[in-house]
Amino acid sequence: MNFDKTATLRPYLSAVRATLQAALCLENFSSQVVERHNKPEVEVRSSKELLLQPVTISRNEKEKVLIEGSINSVRVSIAVKQADEIEKILCHKFMRFMMMRAENFFILRRKPVEGYDISFLITNFHTEQMYKHKLVDFVIHFMEEIDKEISEMKLSVNARARIVAEEFLKNF
């Protein structure tokens, strides 16, 4: 099973990496409405000609990435696999923990896009201050690690539940 999981993960992450590298060709673009303002067009959606076609990359029906690009920003939204109720709870708690610390992660949005678990907003200022390939590496590494973390937390919760159940049943 682990081999099958890795076999589908590599092409999925490669597709996300290639799409992100292409989408991160951002440039400075001042607001067409207010002078001396520069807002992420992917968020404000003021002009259709400044937005690119959104791309969804799916590993399966539950795991997917939405990449929305514009002239000066890219929004990356990730839906994490949640096979059962424990994974849903763990994922929700973990994402809430991350979003409460969004100011420490410069590209993390406080609120994800509807239907996704977590979103990143990368603007032209981020690509000017940081290396583009490092931003892409961060998102890909995050996607790899989130799955591992939730699986490890699930194993820990199940082991703890087993121990508690054994201790409880010793009384009978």
FENHUHU-V240671 format. One record per residue. PSI is psi in radians with two decimals (NA if undefined). OMEGA is omega in whole degrees, -180 to 180 (NA if undefined). D_CENTER is the distance of its C-alpha to the mean C-alpha in Angstrom with 2 decimals. Layout:
psi->{PSI PSI}
omega->{OMEGA OMEGA}
d_center->{D_CENTER D_CENTER}
This chain:
psi->{-0.69 -0.64 -0.77 -0.69 -0.77 -0.63 -0.60 -0.38 -0.74 -0.92 -0.59 -0.88 -0.59 -0.72 -0.73 -0.77 -0.85 -0.72 -0.72 -0.74 -0.69 -0.66 -0.37 0.42 1.35 2.69 2.82 2.33 1.97 2.69 2.45 -0.15 -0.85 2.27 2.47 0.44 2.55 1.78 2.60 2.01 -0.49 -0.41 -0.82 -0.50 0.83 -0.54 2.20 -0.52 -0.25 -0.14 2.49 2.90 2.22 2.52 2.24 2.22 2.11 2.38 -0.69 -2.98 -0.36 -0.44 2.04 2.84 2.30 2.14 1.97 2.11 2.76 -3.04 -0.57 0.13 2.74 2.32 2.18 2.05 2.34 2.26 2.11 2.51 2.28 1.59 -0.60 -3.10 -0.66 -0.78 -0.63 -0.80 -0.83 -0.75 -0.80 -0.80 -0.74 -0.77 -0.67 -0.75 -0.78 -0.80 -0.46 -0.36 0.52 -0.54 -0.40 -0.40 1.79 -0.53 -0.01 2.30 2.56 -0.52 2.22 2.83 2.54 2.26 -0.02 2.81 -0.58 2.58 2.55 2.49 2.03 2.10 3.02 -0.49 -0.66 -0.73 -0.40 -0.61 -0.48 2.81 2.35 -0.77 -0.49 -0.62 -0.78 -0.78 -0.70 -0.83 -0.78 -0.78 -0.71 -0.78 -0.67 -0.79 -0.59 -0.70 -0.77 -0.79 -0.81 -0.68 -0.75 -0.72 -0.67 -0.78 -0.73 -0.78 -0.76 -0.72 -0.75 -0.74 -0.68 -0.78 -0.78 -0.75 -0.73 -0.76 -0.70 -0.73 -0.25 -0.45 -0.24 NA}
omega->{-179 178 -180 179 179 -179 179 -178 -178 180 178 180 177 178 178 -180 -178 -180 178 179 179 -176 -176 172 -173 176 179 180 -179 -180 177 -176 -176 -179 179 175 179 -179 177 -177 180 179 -175 177 -178 -178 -180 -178 180 -178 175 177 178 -179 175 177 -176 171 172 -175 -178 -180 -180 178 176 179 -180 -177 173 -176 -175 -179 177 175 -179 180 -174 171 -177 180 178 -173 -178 -175 179 179 178 -180 -180 180 -180 -180 -179 -180 177 177 -180 -175 176 179 -175 -179 177 176 -170 -174 -178 175 179 -178 -180 174 -180 179 180 -175 -178 -180 175 176 180 -179 178 178 177 -179 176 -177 -177 176 180 -178 177 175 178 178 179 -179 180 179 177 -180 178 -174 -177 179 179 -178 -179 177 179 178 179 177 179 179 180 178 179 179 179 180 180 180 178 179 180 -177 176 -179 -176 NA}
d_center->{24.37 22.44 23.59 22.40 18.90 18.84 20.61 17.94 14.99 16.51 17.04 13.60 12.03 15.02 14.48 10.91 12.55 15.59 14.05 12.08 15.40 17.32 15.31 15.59 19.32 19.42 22.61 24.04 25.02 27.05 27.09 29.65 30.58 30.94 32.50 30.76 27.40 24.19 21.30 18.01 19.27 16.01 16.25 20.05 20.73 24.37 25.36 24.43 25.74 23.10 20.13 19.11 18.65 15.10 14.00 12.47 12.15 12.86 13.77 15.53 15.81 13.29 10.54 9.27 7.20 8.82 9.87 12.41 14.80 17.90 20.63 19.24 15.47 12.27 9.46 6.19 4.91 3.63 6.87 7.92 11.62 14.04 17.51 19.66 20.21 19.73 16.21 15.41 17.02 15.50 11.88 12.91 14.75 12.24 9.58 12.74 13.85 10.90 11.21 14.94 14.66 12.63 15.74 15.51 12.16 13.42 10.42 8.53 9.66 11.82 11.39 8.66 10.11 12.61 11.89 8.14 7.05 4.69 4.97 6.23 9.86 11.84 15.55 18.66 19.60 16.65 17.72 21.29 20.80 18.51 18.68 16.56 16.41 15.28 12.30 11.42 12.37 10.20 6.87 8.80 10.27 7.33 6.62 10.41 11.05 9.11 11.24 14.23 14.04 14.01 16.76 18.73 18.62 19.78 22.57 23.59 23.82 25.81 28.09 28.73 29.52 31.90 33.70 34.07 35.41 37.86 39.11 39.55 41.43 43.77 45.49 46.71}
